[in-house]
Amino acid sequence: MKTRQVDVVIAGAGLSGLSVARFLRRDRPELSLLVLEKSDRPGGAILSHCEEGYLAEWGAHGFLDNCAESRALLALAGLEGEVEKAPLGKFVRYVCLGGKLRLIPQKPGKIIAAPLVPLWAKLRVLGDLWKKPLPGEPTVAEWVAHRFGSSLLPFADAVFTGTYAGDIDRLKIDAVMPGVRGLEREHGSVIRGLLRKRAGMKKGPGKRPLLPAMTSFKTGMGRLPQALAEGLRLNEEMYYRSGVAAVSPAADGWWEVRTSQHVIRCRHLVLALPANQTLALLDQVREIAPPPMASIPEAKIATIALGFTDRARVPFGFGYLAPEQEHRFALGALFSSHMFPGRAPRGHLLLEALVGGRRHPDRLELDDEELVSRVYNDLRRLLDLPEEPSFARVLRPGAGIPQLEEGYPALLDWLDGQCGGHAGLHVCGFGWRGIGINDMTKEAAKVAAAILETTGSRGAEAEVKPVYF
Ligand SMILES: Cc1cc2nc3c(=O)[nH]c(=O)nc-3n(C[C@H](O)[C@H](O)[C@H](O)COP(=O)(O)OP(=O)(O)OC[C@H]3O[C@@H](n4cnc5c(N)ncnc54)[C@H](O)[C@@H]3O)c2cc1C
């Protein structure tokens, strides 16, 4: 068993762990740090797939460029020249309603004007100005129906299918949109709160920001963790195939971290793992109070990448999402080669359909051939696809998307209590205070800042995210 001593150990070389490492390197290069990664590559849930001239994604397809921490990370990774952007202002999304694709404009004013719901349903949205905040821990569906009326449920369903692959009858509004819930509490109405925020921005210096852009890289999202990891010295600052098996606080206030081959002592321990892996590790620590729940649910999805010749006619945009009430096979599909041209060979286009999610895990039991055939049959009822796909690949990521459901706020309180009560313990990662890339980089920056003792701030005001990915 080899032993080492470093200032900081980071468990996990996904985007969260790599971000903590690179922020620390930038601000305090003299700190000794070590990233321990269970697998043989960086990136965790982020991985790109290149085959026959198509470029698809196992996990994340992109992130919005409206997050300062993610932009800082791009600069640290030296990737600004490799970025590809699909501006939200130029693109549209579609929602499947009544068996047809309906265009959703990007700007709030145009959404209100669009004939997506009848006039009475639009007027009901204004009911938000008078509705009292719902007490307790309402689900997204209960909360949306209460504040804005049930006509908006299919749209809420589409949003949370597109982000969490989740079920709005189980996701909790306080967990998935704490910022919006904060507006409701503070101003008595979400609309009033947003208008006041907007007025404040108008009064402030400079113009209001433009709509952000969906961002990826010429060689796909996998490029980001790869470039971040390249900045760390292999076998000195980064160990692959080194899963953390156990952690424990030592009597002198340091932490001891065990892998199958190493025992490492560190002053700061960062668990940058998906929520369930962190819960499993902390559960073994005698000094840590047991969590209110042993694990949180996860939603698995498969990506069915389909290539078509240019006889296929697909409307311009990001893609579409299908609310559950439509009873479709696929949750939706990304029009990937519209978003990022160059993801398909010349004269071809790439669609990436998503299947499974919180409501339909059974569909992931189907074999690849069946999945491809059922997705193609589903898509061609919505899109003009006269020929069978000329390319098909099923990508089944191992990672599930954490679902922030019943009991999640209590779990966060427990986590804050443990991190506050055990010096040197820091937690960020997939499912802790969000699930998107920008959530991960923000939390990683907070952990790095806490380690550098510039701030220990955890209780910052919950952000109102203008657009979800
Ligand atoms: C299918 C899918 C689609 C997504 N799409 C988007 C999107 O379009 N936009 C967006 O913003 N976000 C998206 N996300 C979310 C995004 O991918 C995550 O926010 C992000 O990748 C999480 O990074 P992480 O480092 O926290 O966790 P992970 O990526 O899960 O990394 C954790 C790392 O820890 C390692 N590990 C686990 N256990 C141990 C251990 N005991 N010891 C050491 N190492 C360990 C794992 O091998 C892994 O490398 C998607 C996620 C999925 C699954």
The ligand as a Tripos MOL2 file, in Angstrom:
@<TRIPOS>MOLECULE
LIG
   53    58     1     0     0
SMALL
NO_CHARGES

@<TRIPOS>ATOM
      1 C1        -27.5740   11.5060  -20.5400 C.3       1 LIG1
      2 C2        -27.1790   12.8300  -19.9670 C.ar      1 LIG1
      3 C3        -27.3760   13.9860  -20.7110 C.ar      1 LIG1
      4 C4        -27.0040   15.2370  -20.2010 C.ar      1 LIG1
      5 N1        -27.1670   16.3660  -20.9510 N.ar      1 LIG1
      6 C5        -26.7640   17.5650  -20.4700 C.ar      1 LIG1
      7 C6        -26.8200   18.7400  -21.2910 C.ar      1 LIG1
      8 O1        -27.1870   18.6910  -22.4630 O.2       1 LIG1
      9 N2        -26.4150   19.9250  -20.7370 N.ar      1 LIG1
     10 C7        -25.9560   20.0160  -19.4400 C.ar      1 LIG1
     11 O2        -25.6390   21.1150  -18.9930 O.2       1 LIG1
     12 N3        -25.8400   18.9090  -18.6730 N.ar      1 LIG1
     13 C8        -26.2220   17.7030  -19.1610 C.ar      1 LIG1
     14 N4        -26.0660   16.5730  -18.4000 N.ar      1 LIG1
     15 C9        -25.4910   16.7180  -17.0670 C.3       1 LIG1
     16 C10       -23.9570   16.8290  -17.0730 C.3       1 LIG1
     17 O3        -23.4230   15.8160  -17.8640 O.3       1 LIG1
     18 C11       -23.4920   16.7490  -15.6210 C.3       1 LIG1
     19 O4        -23.8940   17.9300  -14.9610 O.3       1 LIG1
     20 C12       -21.9800   16.6370  -15.4270 C.3       1 LIG1
     21 O5        -21.3600   15.8270  -16.3770 O.3       1 LIG1
     22 C13       -21.7250   16.0940  -14.0310 C.3       1 LIG1
     23 O6        -20.3420   16.1020  -13.7910 O.3       1 LIG1
     24 P1        -19.7670   15.5190  -12.4230 P.3       1 LIG1
     25 O7        -18.3170   15.6060  -12.4950 O.co2     1 LIG1
     26 O8        -20.4490   16.1700  -11.2780 O.co2     1 LIG1
     27 O9        -20.2660   14.0060  -12.3840 O.3       1 LIG1
     28 P2        -19.8300   12.8170  -13.3480 P.3       1 LIG1
     29 O10       -19.7620   13.2710  -14.7390 O.co2     1 LIG1
     30 O11       -20.7490   11.6860  -13.0260 O.co2     1 LIG1
     31 O12       -18.3550   12.4510  -12.8860 O.3       1 LIG1
     32 C14       -18.0830   11.7680  -11.7020 C.3       1 LIG1
     33 C15       -16.7610   11.0360  -11.8650 C.3       1 LIG1
     34 O13       -16.4710   10.3860  -10.6450 O.3       1 LIG1
     35 C16       -15.9800    9.0860  -10.9160 C.3       1 LIG1
     36 N5        -16.2170    8.2670   -9.7200 N.ar      1 LIG1
     37 C17       -17.3760    7.7080   -9.2890 C.ar      1 LIG1
     38 N6        -17.1790    7.0890   -8.1040 N.ar      1 LIG1
     39 C18       -15.8910    7.2740   -7.7820 C.ar      1 LIG1
     40 C19       -15.0940    6.9130   -6.6740 C.ar      1 LIG1
     41 N7        -15.5740    6.2140   -5.6420 N.pl3     1 LIG1
     42 N8        -13.7900    7.3000   -6.6660 N.ar      1 LIG1
     43 C20       -13.2540    8.0130   -7.7020 C.ar      1 LIG1
     44 N9        -13.9650    8.3670   -8.7750 N.ar      1 LIG1
     45 C21       -15.2730    8.0270   -8.8100 C.ar      1 LIG1
     46 C22       -16.7490    8.6470  -12.1390 C.3       1 LIG1
     47 O14       -16.0570    7.5920  -12.8320 O.3       1 LIG1
     48 C23       -16.8000    9.9440  -12.9270 C.3       1 LIG1
     49 O15       -15.7010   10.0890  -13.7720 O.3       1 LIG1
     50 C24       -26.4260   15.3090  -18.9090 C.ar      1 LIG1
     51 C25       -26.2000   14.1410  -18.1610 C.ar      1 LIG1
     52 C26       -26.5730   12.9070  -18.6850 C.ar      1 LIG1
     53 C27       -26.3140   11.6590  -17.8780 C.3       1 LIG1
@<TRIPOS>BOND
     1     1     2 1
     2     2     3 ar
     3     2    52 ar
     4     3     4 ar
     5     4     5 ar
     6     4    50 ar
     7     5     6 ar
     8     6     7 ar
     9     6    13 1
    10     7     8 2
    11     7     9 ar
    12     9    10 ar
    13    10    11 2
    14    10    12 ar
    15    12    13 ar
    16    13    14 ar
    17    14    15 1
    18    14    50 ar
    19    15    16 1
    20    16    17 1
    21    16    18 1
    22    18    19 1
    23    18    20 1
    24    20    21 1
    25    20    22 1
    26    22    23 1
    27    23    24 1
    28    24    25 2
    29    24    26 1
    30    24    27 1
    31    27    28 1
    32    28    29 2
    33    28    30 1
    34    28    31 1
    35    31    32 1
    36    32    33 1
    37    33    34 1
    38    33    48 1
    39    34    35 1
    40    35    36 1
    41    35    46 1
    42    36    37 ar
    43    36    45 ar
    44    37    38 ar
    45    38    39 ar
    46    39    40 ar
    47    39    45 ar
    48    40    41 1
    49    40    42 ar
    50    42    43 ar
    51    43    44 ar
    52    44    45 ar
    53    46    47 1
    54    46    48 1
    55    48    49 1
    56    50    51 ar
    57    51    52 ar
    58    52    53 1
@<TRIPOS>SUBSTRUCTURE
     1 LIG1         1 GROUP 0 **** ****
